[in-house]
Amino acid sequence: MRNKKGFSLLFFLVYLMLFSMIAFFSCHIMVIFVIPCFSSMRKCQSIIALHIATDLFVRDIRALDSAKTIWKYTSPHEIVWHEESHDIGWNFKNNCLERKEGVYHQGWIKQNTSMVATGINQAHFKYEKKENNIIAIELSLIPAVTREKPVTCYIAIRRKEKT
């Protein structure tokens, strides 16, 4: 007499193989769509951070009074100027854009440093001069994540009218 209750070991292995394949393909499809999404999100956040950094730089430059500003140091990777009682500088060092505030005399003597943006491949300051005065500055930042297009801002230094 044969007793047929339940499944045989062969059926169990076939079901196990089928459900394993379904689980494997489901995970594979999720990985195919999720990893590029994370990569795209990382690129987008990097570019947004660079736009925020350029906005902060523009804010500093727009607050200048060109008649009272003394430019202490200008190079393709650093700019330093003197305001009322202290010096302000922006520089690119170790793939980071930094803003420094303090005392500058042939180098930073006393300073407070703020990291404005990280993950930058290259940064360049370009200056437009007229009669030995800087009238405009261009800042180009190339992100390390996407090296296709730089984030660029061009700021004209306005002359404040005396009232």
C-alpha positions in Angstrom: 0.0 0.0 0.0 1.3 3.4 -1.0 0.8 6.4 1.2 0.9 9.7 -0.9 0.8 12.5 1.6 2.8 15.7 0.8 5.5 16.3 -1.9 8.5 14.3 -2.9 12.0 15.6 -2.6 12.2 16.1 -6.4 9.2 18.5 -6.4 10.6 20.4 -3.5 13.9 21.0 -5.3 12.1 22.1 -8.5 10.0 24.6 -6.5 13.1 25.8 -4.6 14.9 26.3 -8.0 12.0 28.2 -9.5 11.5 30.6 -6.5 15.3 31.1 -6.3 15.4 32.1 -9.9 12.4 34.5 -9.5 14.1 36.1 -6.4 17.4 36.4 -8.2 15.9 38.1 -11.3 13.9 40.4 -9.1 17.0 41.5 -7.2 18.9 41.8 -10.5 16.3 44.1 -12.0 16.2 46.3 -8.8 20.0 46.6 -8.9 20.0 47.6 -12.5 17.6 50.5 -11.8 18.7 51.5 -8.3 22.5 51.9 -8.8 22.2 54.3 -11.8 19.6 56.3 -9.8 22.0 56.7 -6.9 24.8 57.7 -9.2 22.6 60.3 -10.9 21.5 61.6 -7.5 25.2 61.9 -6.3 26.0 63.9 -9.5 23.0 66.2 -9.0 23.9 66.8 -5.3 27.5 67.6 -6.3 26.4 70.1 -8.9 23.9 71.8 -6.5 26.7 72.1 -3.9 28.9 73.9 -6.5 26.0 76.3 -7.4 25.6 77.1 -3.7 29.4 77.7 -3.4 29.3 80.1 -6.4 26.2 81.9 -4.8 28.2 82.5 -1.6 31.2 83.8 -3.7 28.9 86.1 -5.6 27.4 87.4 -2.3 30.9 88.2 -1.0 31.9 90.1 -4.2 28.6 91.9 -4.5 29.1 93.3 -1.0 32.4 94.9 -1.9 32.8 98.6 -2.2 35.3 98.9 -5.1 36.5 102.3 -4.0 37.5 101.0 -0.6 38.7 97.5 -1.5 42.4 96.7 -1.5 43.3 93.6 -3.4 46.0 91.9 -1.5 46.6 88.8 -3.6 45.2 87.4 -6.9 46.1 84.2 -8.6 44.3 81.6 -10.6 43.6 79.6 -7.5 43.3 82.2 -4.8 42.0 85.7 -4.2 42.4 87.9 -1.1 41.1 91.4 -0.4 40.9 93.8 2.5 37.7 95.0 4.0 37.2 97.5 6.8 39.0 95.6 9.6 39.9 92.2 8.2 40.9 90.3 5.1 38.7 87.9 3.2 40.1 85.2 0.9 38.8 82.4 -1.3 41.1 79.6 -2.4 41.1 76.2 -4.0 43.2 73.7 -2.1 43.1 69.8 -1.8 40.0 69.5 -4.1 38.1 71.9 -1.8 37.0 75.5 -2.1 37.7 77.5 1.1 36.7 80.9 2.4 39.2 82.5 4.8 38.7 85.5 7.1 41.3 87.1 9.2 44.7 88.8 8.8 46.7 88.4 5.6 50.2 89.7 5.2 52.3 87.8 2.6 50.4 84.7 3.9 47.6 84.1 6.4 48.7 85.1 9.9 45.4 84.7 11.8 42.5 83.1 10.1 39.1 81.4 10.3 38.6 78.9 7.5 35.3 77.6 6.2 35.0 74.7 3.8 32.5 76.0 1.2 32.6 73.0 -1.3 34.3 69.7 -1.6 34.7 67.2 -4.4 36.1 69.8 -6.9 38.5 68.6 -9.6 39.6 72.2 -10.6 38.8 75.7 -9.7 40.0 78.9 -11.5 39.6 82.6 -10.8 39.9 84.8 -13.9 40.1 88.6 -13.5 39.1 91.4 -15.8 41.0 94.6 -15.2 40.7 98.1 -16.3 43.3 100.7 -15.4 44.9 98.3 -13.0 41.6 97.8 -11.1 39.7 94.6 -11.0 36.3 95.2 -12.5 35.0 91.6 -12.8 35.8 88.1 -11.6 34.9 84.8 -13.1 34.9 81.6 -11.0 34.9 78.2 -12.8 34.4 75.1 -10.8 34.8 71.6 -12.3 33.2 68.9 -10.1 35.1 65.6 -9.6 32.0 63.5 -10.2 31.2 64.9 -13.6 34.0 66.5 -15.6 31.8 67.5 -18.5 30.8 71.0 -17.8 32.1 73.5 -15.3 29.9 75.5 -13.0 30.8 79.1 -13.9 29.8 82.5 -12.4 30.8 85.9 -13.7 30.6 88.8 -11.2 31.0 92.5 -12.1 32.3 94.5 -9.2 30.0 97.5 -8.8 31.1 100.9 -7.7 28.9 102.1 -4.8 27.7 105.6 -5.2 28.3 108.0 -2.2 25.0 109.4 -0.9 
